[in-house]
Amino acid sequence: MSVRDLIVLGSASAVPTKARNHNGYLLRWDGQGVLFDPGEGTQRQMAHAGVAAHDVTWICVTHFHGDHCLGVPGIVQRIARDGVEHPVNAVFPASGAQYWERLRHASAFHDTEVIREWPVSGDRTALDLEGAPFSLVARRLSHPVEAYGYRVEEPDGITMLPERLAANGVRGPLVRELQERGRVTMPDGGTVTLDECSTPRPGQKVAFIMDTRRCEGVRDLADGVDMLVIESTFLDEDSPLAARFGHLTAGQAGRIAADAGARHLVLTHFSERYRADDEHRFADEAAAEFGGEVTLVHDLDRIPLPPRRAAKPRPPQ
């Protein structure tokens, strides 16, 4: 069965708390599992969440601060120990290759050959790997160390309209031919095109944006996404701290979602300076800027992707 959701394995920022583990997010997408920023303790959080090393097909690290990568050794060694046979694509900033190498081989273990490394550099890198149901775009952000955000994007498709097929007399093998060739010749010699019997189906899009100030990369990644997973380390009253350390406030995250036309805003990466009874303030500040759905995450939450955007059928021709 097709599953598309986000499993939150951790949602703290630099310092984990009793309630929040270091970062870790598994985006499940039709049999693919994109593990973003596995922080310390991610392997155990996966056990609590009921997901396994075999569920991971991508590891995407935004940057090499510890709360975003100290779980890499455990994940890699678990992939090896459990005998994962499928390729696991590891994406990370090329400028941090020395840190990746240390994490990748942090201790003695029987290694695995399934890890495929994809270091990214420059302002923008696009990965469109054969067999993946989506493309992955990395975009440089604004943080004291080089950091990238990621955008998972499904290609646009089409939805066949049974009533239009019937009205045009297209049935049986002709339907497949129409889908593959874009047009069919009918027994009477007439031609029916794909546009006459289908409607556009927008591909789903998810953006994952961690430690950063507002910047062009943030805007590009968030543009028109169905789900925006974004840090909101600080409350608005601490915006000078956010700017100093290269982070966002909850209100800024809400404004980014509103400007981008996002559908579902997912807030995470909360500073340990705040108490549990401050949580509602993050959601309130984001909601004051963004009128769509807002979710303030907790560890082990499962958040489904929103249903597909409805596309207007093409007018009959």
ABEGO torsion letter per residue (X at the ends): XBBBBBBBABABBABBBAABBBBEBBBBBGGBBBBBGBBBGAAAAAAAAGBBAAABABBBBABABAAAAAAAAAAAAAAAAAGBABBBBBBBBAAAAAAAAAAABABBBBBBAABBBBBBBEABBBBBBBGBABBBBBBBBBBABBBBBBBBBBBBBBBBBAAAAAAAGBBEAAAAAAAAAGBBBBAAGBBBBAAAABBBBBBBBBBBBBBBBBBAAAAAAABGBABBBBBBABBAAAAAAAAAAGBBBAAAAAAAAAAAGBABBBBBGBBAABBAAAAAAAAAAAAAABABBBBBBBBGBBBBBBBBBBBBBBBBX
